[in-house]
Amino acid sequence: MSHIYVQAAERPKKTAISMDGSGQSWTFEELENWSNQAAQALRSLGLGKTDHVAILMENRPEFFEILFAAQRAGLYLTPISTYLTAGEVAYILENSTAKVLITTPRFAETASQACKDQDDRLARFMLDTPASGFRAWQPFRASFPTDRIKDEVKGNPMLYSSGTTGRPKGIKRAFKEEPIEGGHPIMELICLKMGKMNHDSVYLSPAPLYHAAPMSASATALMYGATLVIIEKFSPDAFLAAIEKHRVTHTQVVPTMFLRLLKLAPETRELYDLSTLKCAIHAAAPCPAEVKRQMIDWWGPILLEYYAATEGNGVTICTSEEALAHPGTVGKSLIGPVRIVGEDGQELPAGEVGDVYFDSGLTFSYHDDLEKTAKAHHPNGWSTLGDVGYLNQYGYLFLTDRRAYTIITGGVNVYPQETEDKLLMHPAVRDAAVFGIPDPDLGESVKAVVQLLDQDRASPELEVELIEWCRNSLSHIKCPKSIDFLQDMPRTETGKLIKRKLKEMYADQ
C-alpha cells in the first residue's frame, strides 16, 4: 500500500477529492501540502503522539486534510457525529480528552454549547468565518511550512459507537510505533484484495464521513491514488447521477440506500448510465436477501458485502455469487474463524443461534471503560460486537439481530431481523423496525413500527394486511401482534436503526 505523499509525487495534478454538489476539488499535491501544514500546526499547539484531536463537520475535503495530518502525527482522531446534541458532543470531547476541536459554521451553535464548560486546554478552531470563541483554521494552518514533520508515526482514529444501545463508547486501538504507510488492515483487504481498487479507480462516497466505514474506505482509496468523489448528502437520484457524471468504478453503500434506490420508478432507474461501476461494497447492517437479489439483477454480480465494525476485530466477506447461493448470509471470515457461543460460554454447532465472536487475534478496547471491554471478550480471547447469529454447514455466517434486541415471548427467542426483512419487501413500506414490548402474559410480544412511502395509506386495514403479509411466510410467533405507523424512523445517517429509542417509546405502554 502507498501513501498520499507517494501519490502527490507521482501524480501531483491528478484530482484527489471532488465534491459532487459544489464541484470543489483538490489535487493530490494540495492534499499532501495542506495535510503537512496541518500536522505542523497541531504540533505547534503541543500535540504529541497519542494525543487526541476532534472534528465536527459536514462532508467536505478539509476532513481529509485533518485526517492525514493526525495519521502522520501519531494522533488519535475523533470525528464526531453531526447528529449529536451539544451535550453529547461535550461528553465525547471530555471523554476522549481532546486537545483540539475543529468544526465549521454549520455547527457553530452546537460546538459553542459543547465547549462552554470545557477546559481551557481545548483549542477551538472553525473553518471559513469563525464564530465567537473560535480561531480561523485555514489562515492558522497556512502559516506553517508544507514540509513533512520530522517525527512521523502512524496515528489512528478513535471513533465512538453510534450509541444505538446506550451511551457512545470510544473504540481505541493500541498505539504502536508504526510507519505512516500502513492503512486500515480490514479496509485494505476489502478494497484491494476483493474490490481490485487502484490509481485508475474513481470511488464514490455517499455517506457521512464521520462514520468508520466511509472514512476508512475513502482514506484507503486516496492512498491507492484513486479519485474520491464525495456526495454532500445522499439521495437516490443524485447518487445515480454522480455515478454517471464521474464515471465511478467503486462505491460503498448501506442497505437502506439500496431500498431507496429500488423504490425508484423503473423509468427513473433507466435514465442513468452505470456501466463504469465495477464494485459496490455494502455494510453497516444485514441486507435483506430479496433486496440483494434485486440489486444484483439490476447492477450485475458486483455487490461485495462485509460484516465488520469500528472495533476492527474481524471481518466476513460475501460476494454476489455467495449471496445468491446462500441467501441472507454475510459471508465467511477473512481473518480467523467465527465462533458461535451459547449462554454457558461454550461453542455451538452449525445451525444453532448464539453470540457471534471473532477469533482473529485482533484486539481493541473501549476507552476508559474496562468493564465494557471485558464484556466484549471471551475467556478464550475471542471478541464480540454484541450480535447474534449462526453458521450454516458450509461455514457461512447469518446474523439474526443484536443480543440486546432478542425478543423472548412465551419463553421462545424471536430474532427481529427476519421479520423486518419481510416487512421491508412490502411495496407500501419505506422502513420498518421490530422489537419486543412488555406483555403481562408472554413477558414480551412482537411489535412493529413502519414508515410508509405514502403516509396517507396508514390505516387499520393496512395494519392487518402487513401482519398477514408476514404470516404468509413466517411462523406466527415471529409476526407482529400490532403495527404502528410513524412519520420518521430513528436511524443514524449511516443506516443503523436506533431501536433503543423505539423501545423507550413503548416501555410504559
Buried (B, 14 or more C-beta within 10 A) or exposed (E): BBBBBBBBEEBBEBBBBBBBEEEEBBBBBBBBBBBBBBBBBBBEEEBEBEBBBBBBBBBBBBBBBBBBBBBBBBBBBBBBBBBBEBEBBBBBBBBBBBBBBBBBBBBBEBBBBBBEEBEEEBBBBBBEEBBEEBEBBBEBBBEBEBEBBEEBBBBBBBBBBBBBBEEBBBBBBEBEEEEBEBBBEBBBBBBBEBBEBBBEBBBBBBBBBBBBBBBBBBBBBBBBBBBBBBBBEBEBBBBBBBBBBBEBBBBBBBBBBBBBBBEBEEEEBEEBEBEEBBBBBBBBBBBBBBBBBBBBEEBBEBBBBBBBBBBBBBBBBBBBEBBBEBEBBBBBBBBBBBBBBEEEEEBBEEEEBBBBBBBBEBBBBBBEBEEBBEEBBBEEEBBBBBBBBBBEEEBBBBBBBBBBBBBEBEEEEBBBBBBBBBBBBBEBBBBBBBBBBBBEEBBBBBBBBBBBEEEEEBEEEBBEBBBEBBBEEBEEEBBBBEBBBBEEBBBBBBBBBBBBEBBEBBEEE
